[in-house]
Amino acid sequence: MEKIKVIIADDSDFVRDGMKIILDVDDEFEVLGTAANGREAIEFARKQAPDVFLMDIQMPEMDGIEATKIIVEESLGKVLILTTFDDDELVRQALKNGAKGYLIKNHTPEHLKQMIKSVYYGSGVMDETIMNSLNFDNEPQDKSAEGFDDSNYSPRELEIIQSVADGLSNKEIADKLFISEGTVKNYITGILSKEGISHRTALAVYYLTGKK
């Protein structure tokens, strides 16, 4: 099995070294290199062809937001944003620039590895607290972002999508819409199939930002 090739970009030596040690002892991963800012990560990636970037969001010279945009534009790899901050606007910027996931730095090594795998295999990932923070009180919750095409959906399907974007579980959606959990699951499976995405988090990101 091919290893997942990773570049770690963080301005903290402690964070970079810690993550490198965690991944180096696992045969499923290969750390190609580490970088102290986004510019270094991009320069490294142009030579090494990584699969996934672990990208801090606030760094000197070039932050993770700008670096993500360039990485996506040049198809250098997939970006998993890592940060100690939970600023809503930074979340939106990272996702709009093409980040595939966004996690606060408080996870166990095994959970971090699983998130990297999810991004590598095509699923968007996001910390639950971050997902909840995307639902701004001053914005209508039934208003999708520009770029989200709602023309292929029935009113019921749109209710399901909006509820997923609100961070509701299948049970909570079922209770809200007075349908069974099985029906909710069937709806979500059909919606994911229509969009060609494999994870409800990716669906929520698409609805909220207009980007897959």
N, C-alpha and C positions, 0 to 999 in steps of 0.2 A: 504493500500500500504506500502510495506517495505521501510524503510528509506535507503538512500545511506550512507554507513558508511565511514567516511573520517578520515585520519590521516594527520595532517599538520606538515611539517618539514621545518623549516626556522631558521636561526641563529639570526634573529631579533625578539625581544619580541613584538615590535610594529606590525610587519607583522603577526606573529602567532596569537596574541590576536585579531587583527582586522579581520582576516579571520574567526576566531572562532566565534566572535560575529555575523558576517554576516550570517554564516551558522546555528548557534544555533537558530536564530529567524525564521528559515524556517522549516516547518514540514517535508519537503522532505529529510532533511539531519540530520545526527547524527555525531558529531565530537567525535570520540573515544578517541582522545588524541592529544597532540602536542609534538614536538621534536625539539631540538636545532641543531641536526645533523643527518646524514643518519644512523649512528649506532643506535642511540636511536629509530629512526623510525622503523628500522628492528626488534629490540628487542620488541618493543611495538606490532608490527604487528604479531609476532609469537604467541602472547598471545590473541590478540583481533580480528584477521581476518577482516581487512578493505576491502572495495570495491575499493576505490580510494585513492591514495596518492597525496597530493599537495606538491611537492618536490622542494625546492630551489636547485639551481645548484652549488652554491659555499658556502660551509659550512666547519667548522673545523672538525677535526678527521676523518670524512668520508663525501665526497661531494655527491651531487645528482647523479653524473654519476656512481660512484661505487655502491652506494646504489641501483640505478635502476637495475643494472646488477644482484645483489643478489636477489632483490625482484622478478624479472622476473624468474630467475633460480629456485627459491623456490615457485613460483606461490603464492606469498603473496598478490597480488592485482595489479591493474592497476595504472600506474604512469602518472601524469600530471605535467610536469616540469614548474616551475614558476621562473622567473628571471628578473633582471633589465638589464642583459647583453644580447647582441645579437651576440656573437662570433660564427662565422660559424663552427669552429671546435668543439665547445661544443655542438652545435646543432647536428652535425653528430654523435658525441659520444653518446649523450642521445638517439637518435633514434636507433642507432645500438645496444645499450644495451637494447632496448625494450620499451622505453617510448612511450606512446600512444598519447601524445600531448605536445606542447611546447608553452608557452605564456609569453609575457613580462608583467610585473606587472603594467599595466596601464589601466586595464579594470574596468568597473562598476561592482558592486556586482551582478546585474542580468546577465551580460554577463559571469562572472566567474561561476555562478551557471549553466548556460546553457552549458558551456564547460565541467564542471564536469559530467553533465548528458550525454553529447555526448560520453565522454570516458567510462562512466559506461555502456551505451547501445551499445558500440562496434564501435563507429566512432572515427577515429583519428582526432585530432584538432590541428591547428597551426596558430599562428599569421601570417597575410598576409605578414608583413615585413620579418618575419623569413622564410616563404616559398620562397619568392623572393631571399633571401640571399643564399639559397641552390644551386642556379644556378651560379656556379663559372665560371668566365671568362676564366680561364685557363684549363677548361675541356670541351670536346665536349658535346653539349647538347643532342645529340642523342646516347650517350653512357650510357646504363643502368648499374646499380650496379650488382656485382656478387651476384647471388641469385635470380635475376629477370629472370623468364622463358619467353622468347619471342616466343617460338616455336608454341604457340597456336594462334598467332596473324597474321593477314594479314598486309602488308605494310601500308595500310591506318589506321588500328587500332593502329599500333605502332606510326604513326604520331600523332594520337589523344592523346595517352598516353604521348608522349614526350611533347606535347603542354600543357597538364594538368600539367605536372611536371614543365614546364616553368612558371606556374602561370597564364596562359591565361584564360580568361573567354570563355564561349561558343560562344559569338559573335565574339571575337577576333580569336578564332580557326576557326570559319566559314569563316571569312574574309581571313584568312591566307591560308586556303585550298580550298577556292572557293566553299563551300557547304553551305547548309542552317543550321540555328541554330537547327532546329528540327532534322536534320540528325546527327549533333554533339551530341545532347542529346541522341538520340537512340544508337549511337555508345558507349557513355559513360555508359549508362544503361546496355548494353550487356557486356561490359568489366568488370564492377563491379560484374555482375552476375557470369561471368566466374571465377573470383577470390574469390567470396564469401565475398566481402567487401561491405560496404554500403555508402561510402563517397569518393568523389573525392580526398580529402586531403590524405586519407589512400592510395589511388592508387598512388598518387605522392610520398608519403613516400616509398612505396614498390618499385617503379621504381628507386628512387634515392639511396635507402639504401639496397635493396634486402630483407627487412624484412617487414612482415605484422603486 
